[in-house]
Amino acid sequence: MKVRTLLPSDRAGLLRLLDQSYDEVKRNPGLGESLRLERPKMSGQVKWFDEIRKLVRSGDAVFYVAEEKGDVIGFCSVVKKDIPESEMSHIGVLGVRVAEGWRGRGIGSKLMKQVLDKCKGKFEIVELFVFKPNEDAQRLYERFGFKAWGVAPRYIKRGKKYLDTVYMYLNL
Ligand SMILES: CC(C)(COP(=O)(O)OP(=O)(O)OC[C@H]1O[C@@H](n2cnc3c(N)ncnc32)[C@H](O)[C@@H]1OP(=O)(O)O)[C@@H](O)C(=O)NCCC(=O)NCCS
């Protein structure tokens, strides 16, 4: 397993990894990721990938993937909060996902470490939100120094069920 920066050749693998969330949520309705109501179409996702690559090139995003035998099995990203520049552009927003069969083996931690190191000098604060019941993930973020600063009640509406989210920040 290798952790490295995003390459153009990662497009299919990364989009597959993101798409898998929509199958996973059917088996695990508590999955700690916020999803679109409709599974995104591949054409839209290709556009998103091109935009992310542009942001990485311009220095407005840090994006690392975990690769195993040519396949993308995880990613971690921090993307500038406000583009074009604003008074919140010193903040980066973190996202992380590891493929189902690969969790609990240190891959998420390895990705986060490299991404957060790379964020130093680029962003002053990194923020994220996590579903309140996802205490495992909160512990993982706390190990990196993230602190919870508030709870947003009923922030996620999944079907008929509402979930609270916990907001966390890290001063780099
Ligand atoms: C959260 C996630 C990115 C962590 O990556 P990972 O490779 O499993 O993490 P690591 O192996 O480096 O660290 C494991 C830690 O993460 C926690 N963790 C969180 N969700 C987990 C999961 N679904 N499976 C295994 N470990 C998980 C473990 O409890 C462990 O903490 P502990 O050692 O205190 O018990 C990954 O588990 C994942 O993609 N989960 C599903 C989606 C999700 O919950 N995303 C959070 C979005 S805020």
The ligand as a Tripos MOL2 file, in Angstrom:
@<TRIPOS>MOLECULE
LIG
   48    50     1     0     0
SMALL
NO_CHARGES

@<TRIPOS>ATOM
      1 C1        -12.9820    6.8080    9.2720 C.3       1 LIG1
      2 C2        -12.0020    6.1470    8.3160 C.3       1 LIG1
      3 C3        -11.6050    7.0990    7.2020 C.3       1 LIG1
      4 C4        -10.7370    5.7590    9.1090 C.3       1 LIG1
      5 O1         -9.8280    5.0890    8.2590 O.3       1 LIG1
      6 P1         -9.1450    3.7310    8.7600 P.3       1 LIG1
      7 O2         -8.1270    3.3260    7.7670 O.co2     1 LIG1
      8 O3        -10.1850    2.7640    9.1150 O.co2     1 LIG1
      9 O4         -8.4410    4.3000   10.0830 O.3       1 LIG1
     10 P2         -7.1760    3.7430   10.8570 P.3       1 LIG1
     11 O5         -7.0370    2.2640   10.6600 O.co2     1 LIG1
     12 O6         -6.0080    4.5940   10.5700 O.co2     1 LIG1
     13 O7         -7.5930    4.0910   12.3350 O.3       1 LIG1
     14 C5         -8.5570    3.3430   12.8570 C.3       1 LIG1
     15 C6         -9.2980    4.1980   13.8120 C.3       1 LIG1
     16 O8        -10.4130    4.7360   13.1360 O.3       1 LIG1
     17 C7        -11.5700    4.2400   13.7420 C.3       1 LIG1
     18 N1        -12.5930    3.9160   12.7600 N.ar      1 LIG1
     19 C8        -13.5660    4.7670   12.4340 C.ar      1 LIG1
     20 N2        -14.4290    4.1850   11.6110 N.ar      1 LIG1
     21 C9        -13.9700    2.9240   11.4080 C.ar      1 LIG1
     22 C10       -14.4400    1.8280   10.6370 C.ar      1 LIG1
     23 N3        -15.5830    1.8960    9.9440 N.pl3     1 LIG1
     24 N4        -13.7270    0.6850   10.6190 N.ar      1 LIG1
     25 C11       -12.5780    0.6010   11.3260 C.ar      1 LIG1
     26 N5        -12.0800    1.6160   12.0630 N.ar      1 LIG1
     27 C12       -12.7890    2.7680   12.1110 C.ar      1 LIG1
     28 C13       -11.1720    3.0170   14.5440 C.3       1 LIG1
     29 O9        -12.0080    2.8730   15.6590 O.3       1 LIG1
     30 C14        -9.7640    3.3170   14.9330 C.3       1 LIG1
     31 O10        -9.6970    4.0300   16.1240 O.3       1 LIG1
     32 P3         -9.2290    3.2850   17.4600 P.3       1 LIG1
     33 O11        -7.8460    2.7690   17.1680 O.co2     1 LIG1
     34 O12        -9.2640    4.3590   18.4890 O.co2     1 LIG1
     35 O13       -10.2140    2.1890   17.6770 O.co2     1 LIG1
     36 C15       -12.5890    4.8480    7.6680 C.3       1 LIG1
     37 O14       -12.8290    3.9150    8.7000 O.3       1 LIG1
     38 C16       -13.8570    5.0530    6.8690 C.2       1 LIG1
     39 O15       -13.7860    5.3900    5.6970 O.2       1 LIG1
     40 N6        -15.0120    4.8060    7.4990 N.am      1 LIG1
     41 C17       -16.3070    4.8650    6.8690 C.3       1 LIG1
     42 C18       -16.7530    6.2430    6.5730 C.3       1 LIG1
     43 C19       -16.6580    7.1630    7.7740 C.2       1 LIG1
     44 O16       -17.1010    6.8570    8.8650 O.2       1 LIG1
     45 N7        -16.0830    8.3310    7.5280 N.am      1 LIG1
     46 C20       -15.9290    9.3600    8.5130 C.3       1 LIG1
     47 C21       -16.2760   10.6160    7.8680 C.3       1 LIG1
     48 S1        -16.2490   11.9420    9.0320 S.3       1 LIG1
@<TRIPOS>BOND
     1     1     2 1
     2     2     3 1
     3     2     4 1
     4     2    36 1
     5     4     5 1
     6     5     6 1
     7     6     7 2
     8     6     8 1
     9     6     9 1
    10     9    10 1
    11    10    11 2
    12    10    12 1
    13    10    13 1
    14    13    14 1
    15    14    15 1
    16    15    16 1
    17    15    30 1
    18    16    17 1
    19    17    18 1
    20    17    28 1
    21    18    19 ar
    22    18    27 ar
    23    19    20 ar
    24    20    21 ar
    25    21    22 ar
    26    21    27 ar
    27    22    23 1
    28    22    24 ar
    29    24    25 ar
    30    25    26 ar
    31    26    27 ar
    32    28    29 1
    33    28    30 1
    34    30    31 1
    35    31    32 1
    36    32    33 2
    37    32    34 1
    38    32    35 1
    39    36    37 1
    40    36    38 1
    41    38    39 2
    42    38    40 1
    43    40    41 1
    44    41    42 1
    45    42    43 1
    46    43    44 2
    47    43    45 1
    48    45    46 1
    49    46    47 1
    50    47    48 1
@<TRIPOS>SUBSTRUCTURE
     1 LIG1         1 GROUP 0 **** ****
